[in-house]
């Protein structure tokens, strides 16, 4: 992960649906599948299912897997639906996260999003304090602009360092390539991409309709998916499906391999509602995209700032 000594799996396991759409039994099966496939990075947040995801992970750490078998990554910085990256809010969230997980430390702790109301030095000092306290091993930022990542990385460069920047990254959202990835490479910060399957749209499940059991049909996740149910997204999915057919692979595998193998990317986090969906994504483990396929997908989805 960046210039640190931390090693993480190229695909991480997201837990956004755990505790709401994915119950503890399905979550346990997902984790077993993930670890058996060689995965290590488990990504969560204090806000997922109002803390329910943390409780499920905590139970699994007690009964299903050894703590050292996973690299636990968690985010804080949202309180009652509003951004709050103050020292008080972040450290309170960290304590609550550790309590619910039933562990004494996080491997990676990230600030969920930039908070205009908190000075950047305070955020950096809080991250440094968390590491020095022993409750956190590495720190990062999620959903921050390149200049914000650079600012915090500079403040931490002679101390704990900034391990990673987490950002949305897929064939349907390549905005990170405009500035963030160049900044991360220059700073030695690893990039962790979330939603590499375009919020599920790149699975091609929405090509003809909205399945009744999909996120787009879910009352609390519909708004998350709808931005990518567009004519442009459909054209990308069709191109992806054509490429997948040519390789005799599933679209989900091609989409995941494309994001996973991008320069500077340390890991991509896949969230699956069911064990079957997770197996489908992990099937991409042995897929090395031919250059001509990657180039074609790059041309079709080139971000505006890179054209």
Buried (B, 14 or more C-beta within 10 A) or exposed (E): BBEBEBEBBBBBBBBBBBBBBBEBEBBBBBBBBBBEBEBBBBBBBBBBBEBBBBBBBBBBBEEBBEBEEBBBBBBBBBBEEEBBBBBEBBBBBBEBBBEBBBBEBBBBBBBBBBBEEBEBEBBBBBBBBBBEEEBBBBBBBBBBBBEBBBBBBEBBEEEBBBBBBBBBBBBBBBBBBEBBBBBBBEBBBBBBBBBBBBBBBBBBBBEEEBEEEBBBEBEEBBEBBBEBBEEEBBEBBBBBBBBBEEBEBBBBBBBBBBBBBBEBBBBBBBBBBBBEBBBBBBBBBEBEBEEEBBEBBBEBBEEEEEE
